[in-house]
C-alpha cells in the first residue's frame, strides 16, 4: 500500500506527468497512461474508504472484546476468536457482531442467529479451557 501511495504522490507532484489541456482534450500522446493513473487513484480511494471503516469500527470491536473477556473469562485473543467465529458462522461483519455484543451489554437483545452463535462460541471456548485446564 505504501508503494502505491508514494507512486500516486510522485505522480501528483511530478511536473513531467502533467499534461496540457489540449493534450487532455485530444487524448494526447499518453491517453493510455491517463486511464491507468485514474485506475490507481480510484484504487487508492477505495483503500482509503476501507481504512476509514476499519478505524471507525475499531472502538466497538474493542468494547465487545472487553465485554467478552469479562463475561467468558478469556483473553483478548480468545475474545477476538469468539467474535470472528460468530461473524463467519452468521455471515455477518465482525463490527456488526461486536455492535450486538455491546448493545446486549446495555440490555438490548441480539438477533437470534448472532445470539445463538455467540453462545456456542463461548461454550466452545469454555470446553477447550476445561480440557486444557
matplotlib code that plots the C-alpha trace (Angstrom):
import matplotlib.pyplot as plt

x = [0.0, 2.8, 4.4, 1.1, 0.6, 4.1, 3.6, 0.4, 2.2, 5.0, 2.6, 0.7, 3.9, 5.9, 5.8, 6.6, 3.5, 1.2, -0.5, -1.7, -5.4, -5.1, -3.4, -6.2, -8.9, -7.4, -6.5, -2.9, 0.2, -0.2, -4.0, -3.5, -1.3, -4.1, -6.6, -4.0, -3.5, -7.2, -7.4, -4.6, -6.4, -9.7, -8.0, -6.4, -9.8, -11.3, -8.4, -8.9, -12.6, -11.8, -9.2, -11.7, -14.3, -11.7, -10.8, -14.5, -15.4, -12.3, -13.6, -16.8, -14.8, -12.5, -15.5, -17.0, -13.7, -13.7, -17.2, -16.5, -13.3, -15.3, -18.2, -16.4, -13.2, -11.0, -8.0, -8.2, -7.1, -9.8, -12.4, -11.3, -11.7, -15.2, -16.2, -14.5, -16.2, -19.6, -19.1, -18.1, -20.9, -23.6, -22.2, -22.2, -19.4, -17.2, -18.1, -21.8, -21.4, -19.4, -22.1, -24.7, -22.4, -22.1, -25.8, -26.6, -24.5, -26.8, -29.9, -30.8, -31.3, -29.1, -30.7, -31.4, -28.6, -26.0, -27.0, -27.0, -23.6, -22.1, -23.3, -22.0, -18.6, -18.4, -19.3, -16.6, -14.1, -15.1, -14.9, -11.4, -10.4, -11.7, -9.8, -6.5, -7.0]
y = [0.0, 2.4, 2.0, 2.8, 5.8, 7.1, 6.5, 8.5, 11.3, 11.3, 11.4, 14.4, 16.3, 15.4, 18.3, 16.0, 14.0, 17.0, 17.4, 20.4, 21.0, 20.4, 17.0, 16.0, 17.1, 15.3, 12.1, 13.2, 11.1, 9.5, 8.9, 5.3, 6.4, 8.8, 5.9, 3.9, 6.9, 7.1, 3.4, 3.9, 6.9, 5.0, 2.1, 4.4, 6.0, 2.5, 1.6, 4.9, 4.1, 0.7, 2.1, 4.7, 2.0, 0.0, 3.0, 3.8, 0.2, -0.4, 1.1, -1.0, -4.2, -3.4, -2.8, -6.1, -7.9, -6.4, -7.5, -11.0, -11.1, -10.2, -12.5, -15.6, -15.2, -15.2, -13.4, -10.6, -13.1, -15.6, -12.9, -12.0, -15.6, -15.7, -12.6, -13.9, -17.4, -15.8, -13.5, -16.4, -18.7, -16.0, -14.3, -11.0, -8.4, -8.6, -5.0, -5.8, -8.7, -6.5, -3.9, -6.5, -7.6, -4.0, -3.4, -6.6, -5.4, -2.4, -4.5, -4.9, -8.4, -9.6, -11.2, -14.9, -16.3, -14.0, -14.7, -18.5, -18.4, -16.2, -18.6, -21.6, -19.9, -19.1, -22.7, -24.0, -21.7, -22.9, -26.5, -26.0, -24.3, -27.2, -29.7, -27.8, -26.8]
z = [0.0, 0.9, -2.5, -4.3, -2.1, -2.8, -6.5, -6.5, -4.6, -7.1, -10.0, -8.4, -7.8, -11.0, -13.4, -16.3, -15.5, -16.1, -19.4, -21.2, -21.7, -25.5, -24.9, -22.4, -24.8, -27.8, -25.9, -26.3, -26.7, -23.2, -23.2, -22.1, -19.1, -18.0, -17.7, -15.8, -13.5, -12.9, -12.0, -9.5, -8.0, -7.8, -6.1, -3.6, -2.9, -2.3, 0.0, 1.9, 2.4, 3.8, 6.2, 7.4, 8.0, 10.0, 12.1, 12.8, 13.8, 16.0, 19.2, 19.1, 18.5, 21.4, 23.7, 22.6, 23.3, 26.8, 27.4, 26.2, 28.3, 31.4, 30.6, 29.4, 31.4, 28.4, 26.9, 24.3, 21.6, 22.7, 22.6, 19.1, 18.1, 19.5, 17.5, 14.4, 14.6, 15.2, 12.3, 10.0, 11.1, 10.7, 7.6, 9.5, 9.6, 12.7, 13.6, 13.4, 15.7, 18.1, 18.0, 19.0, 21.9, 23.1, 22.7, 24.6, 27.5, 27.8, 27.8, 24.1, 22.8, 20.0, 16.9, 17.1, 14.8, 16.3, 19.9, 19.3, 17.6, 20.3, 23.0, 21.0, 20.5, 24.3, 25.1, 22.7, 24.5, 27.9, 26.8, 25.4, 28.7, 30.7, 28.6, 28.9, 32.5]

ax = plt.figure().add_subplot(projection="3d")
ax.plot(x, y, z, "-o")
ax.set_aspect("equal")
plt.show()
